[in-house]
Amino acid sequence: MGAIKAARAFTGRPKIAKVEGAYHGLYDYAEVSQTAKPESWGKKDKPTSVPVAHGIPAKALSDVVVIPFNDIERARAILDANKDEIACVLLDLMPHRVGLRPAEADFVEFLREWTTKDDALLVLDKVITFRSTYGGAQGWYNIAPDLTAMGKMIGGGFPVGAIAGRKEVMEVMNPLADKVLFPHSGTFSANPVTMTAGLVSMIDFDEEAIDQVNALATRAIDGINEAIAETGIKACVTGGGSVFRVHLKEHPPHNYREAYTTPEENARLVVLLDHLFDEGFLMINTCAAVMATSLRNTEIDALVAALKGGFAKIK
Ligand SMILES: Cc1ncc(COP(=O)(O)O)c(C=O)c1O
């Protein structure tokens, strides 16, 4: 929310653009189209702005421009149609609900170029992907955003959110400025417990820890791919850095519409997740996982073995 409001304050423009299906929190604008369904998502060339929460104002929907992931031509046409009105393009470089696959480099470069040309901002949501490399998932690409939103791991287990970015853009939140364009405060601002826990975890955050958790995810992905091949199930696994997601689809999805789970897939996913639960693994309903430094290879191998048993059951 803060990054979107900062982008609006900096550019003086009302609209934002976001990727269909991407989750960016509960803010009205950020959540648009996060749960779009085949009956509501509209044409590929012009995805509909679909509400999530009941009662969202119509103006919030019309101020959100929805673009397809990894589709430069369609994204360009949609963005061009809203030229001069877009404050920012909000992008998660590996959005979980869009399939948990890293964005293609040319798509990311296109969004960087388009925003620069249109005087809009590129805002990276690194709430999850900050952990992907020591410099965050943007280390996979040759770009720099105007603003970055962070959360989760930077709080050392406590609730946290942070915005970083270009000095001129951050200035809109400067409480000492003559005119503060985006006044920013709240109950949790600069919370001392969170700040202390976050500082300690950022001091401990080093390349060794990243290598360790990334190696665990690579081990899991390799093991799951083997389990898929050995059981012959139509499934695949996506991910990057220290996260992964199992899909009950033959081919890895490129966008939200391809990642969308059909009722039939959901029914099988429930059986798989129940099986994993019985084996001692509680997984999110998308069958995704995030590696922690406390994990070891034995736990990963046990998860892979449990998944293999589940694959055999639902095949
Ligand atoms: C990618 C991503 N962006 C944004 C958010 C929202 O963060 P917050 O709850 O701090 O608003 C989340 C939370 O799960 C997230 O996963």
The ligand as an SDF file (V2000), in Angstrom:
LIG
                    3D

 16 16  0  0  0  0  0  0  0  0999 V2000
    4.3060  -11.1820   -2.4550 C   0  0  0  0  0  0  0  0  0  0  0  0
    3.5660  -10.4960   -1.3410 C   0  0  0  0  0  0  0  0  0  0  0  0
    3.3340   -9.1900   -1.4350 N   0  0  0  0  0  0  0  0  0  0  0  0
    2.7010   -8.5000   -0.4770 C   0  0  0  0  0  0  0  0  0  0  0  0
    2.2580   -9.1410    0.6590 C   0  0  0  0  0  0  0  0  0  0  0  0
    1.5150   -8.3520    1.6800 C   0  0  0  0  0  0  0  0  0  0  0  0
    2.3100   -7.9500    2.6690 O   0  0  0  0  0  0  0  0  0  0  0  0
    1.6240   -7.2580    3.9340 P   0  0  0  0  0  0  0  0  0  0  0  0
    0.7810   -8.3110    4.5670 O   0  0  0  0  0  0  0  0  0  0  0  0
    2.7790   -6.8300    4.7350 O   0  0  0  0  0  0  0  0  0  0  0  0
    0.8030   -6.1340    3.4030 O   0  0  0  0  0  0  0  0  0  0  0  0
    2.4910  -10.5060    0.8220 C   0  0  0  0  0  0  0  0  0  0  0  0
    2.0190  -11.1900    2.0430 C   0  0  0  0  0  0  0  0  0  0  0  0
    1.8690  -12.3840    2.1200 O   0  0  0  0  0  0  0  0  0  0  0  0
    3.1510  -11.2060   -0.2110 C   0  0  0  0  0  0  0  0  0  0  0  0
    3.3570  -12.5290   -0.1290 O   0  0  0  0  0  0  0  0  0  0  0  0
  1  2  1  0
  2  3  1  0
  2 15  2  0
  3  4  2  0
  4  5  1  0
  5  6  1  0
  5 12  2  0
  6  7  1  0
  7  8  1  0
  8  9  2  0
  8 10  1  0
  8 11  1  0
 12 13  1  0
 12 15  1  0
 13 14  2  0
 15 16  1  0
M  END
$$$$
